[in-house]
Amino acid sequence: MAILKTSVLGIEFENPFLLASAPPTAKIEGIDKAFSLGWGGAVLKTITPDNLEMIEASTRYASWRFGAKVCGFENIELLSHLTIQEWLDGIKYLKQKHPTKVQIASIMAPVVKEEWQKMVKTFNHSGADAFELNFSCPHGMPEKGIGMAIGTHAEISAEITKWVKEVAELPVFVKLSPNVTNIVEIAKAVEDAGADGLAAINTVQSLMGVDLDTFEPLPKVNGQSTFGGYSGMAVKPIGLRCVAQLRQHSKLPILGMGGISTWSDAAEYMTVGADVVQVCTEVMINGYGVIKGMTKGLEDYLERKGFNSPAELRDKAITNLTAHEKLNKSQQVYPSINDEKCVRCEKCVTICDESEYSALSLVNGKIEVNRDKCVGCSLCSHACPMSAIKMA
Ligand SMILES: Cc1cc2nc3c(=O)[nH]c(=O)nc-3n(C[C@H](O)[C@H](O)[C@H](O)COP(=O)(O)O)c2cc1C
């Protein structure tokens, strides 16, 4: 799989798929197994100072399912429960056993210079290949002024980045939150403060739902709940948007993530700026083994397109993203109906009528398009239950 090799800031990746910081990287045995199955690297579950008290809630997950598929996932989980010494021993063990795999130490500390610098110095020579600063967990732990409480403030983010860079001997990636009005503003602040790279996105702050019998919000914790972090397939459009915005404004390497569940999701992230990608929820739902389909799929795609490495895919779509006012609006496309697939349910007729344009009708047993009325919006193609409409 030589074609999947890539390098970022001098760190060699045998493939561009990393486990994101989360339960799949919370214990050494798990990471060991994941490496053996083919993951290119792992961002360790966020490590905090040993004296930071952390009490987890039960339950701590909720999901939005469509049939058997988990489309969206919410968590209110906190950070790593391993001690610093356990991580130091674990990183060393993993490096000896899997020398070609990349380990990124995700760290978090209270907003105190000495605390952050102590964490960095502790892991500088641990065998980890880089740092990822967690400025972005939405629920862990704002009351202590950390996580997203840092990453929603450009000045604090920059200040901590400076502290870290003063003592870091490894590349420093800053993991950004999507829960801000302008992610680019935070990215610029940490870039100016010396960050070597960016990682995005952490989870999207959310409320999964409410039990209408008991009026308990989800996930239920003894009758109550709290706002959590949304991840999985449903957040991919938000992650892609954030990564694309970062790439439009920065040349720093980007570790892209959010809703990646297939090789093609990963490839899309690369086309808008990701150097390598991270995966969390897909692994939590379907296991470490998903890596096989991801690497095979990306390998085949790169070969098919004539690319020699993931690096050649990077940014390929970025120049095709522009401002609305710069889009070429001179061309209009129309619905083209596949008569063999169409079951004449007339759903397209109804929704076109009720959503403004009344451009479709059933004439002599066939859907007809009135081009004088059609504006080419494409709504009918999305609403058709038979996927019988294409825009051309
Ligand atoms: C249960 C759970 C725990 C997580 N814990 C962490 C963490 O400790 N540190 C961190 O930076 N991100 C954490 N994340 C966020 C993920 O690393 C990732 O940014 C996010 O889930 C989006 O990727 P995904 O859609 O592939 O899950 C966690 C996510 C989940 C679902």
The ligand as an ORCA input file, in Angstrom:
! r2SCAN-3c Opt
* xyz 0 1
  C     -17.384      9.519     23.010
  C     -16.458     10.540     22.448
  C     -15.361     10.968     23.193
  C     -14.483     11.934     22.675
  N     -13.407     12.323     23.416
  C     -12.540     13.230     22.902
  C     -11.365     13.584     23.626
  O     -11.073     13.088     24.715
  N     -10.560     14.527     23.062
  C     -10.806     15.098     21.850
  O     -10.025     15.923     21.379
  N     -11.897     14.737     21.142
  C     -12.764     13.829     21.638
  N     -13.853     13.450     20.897
  C     -14.086     14.067     19.579
  C     -13.505     13.208     18.437
  O     -12.116     13.088     18.556
  C     -13.858     13.816     17.048
  O     -13.288     15.114     16.985
  C     -15.343     13.941     16.808
  O     -16.046     12.849     17.365
  C     -15.681     14.040     15.319
  O     -15.266     12.881     14.622
  P     -16.283     11.672     14.259
  O     -17.487     12.264     13.581
  O     -15.464     10.750     13.393
  O     -16.677     11.032     15.543
  C     -14.725     12.489     21.391
  C     -15.813     12.029     20.640
  C     -16.673     11.068     21.152
  C     -17.823     10.603     20.300
*
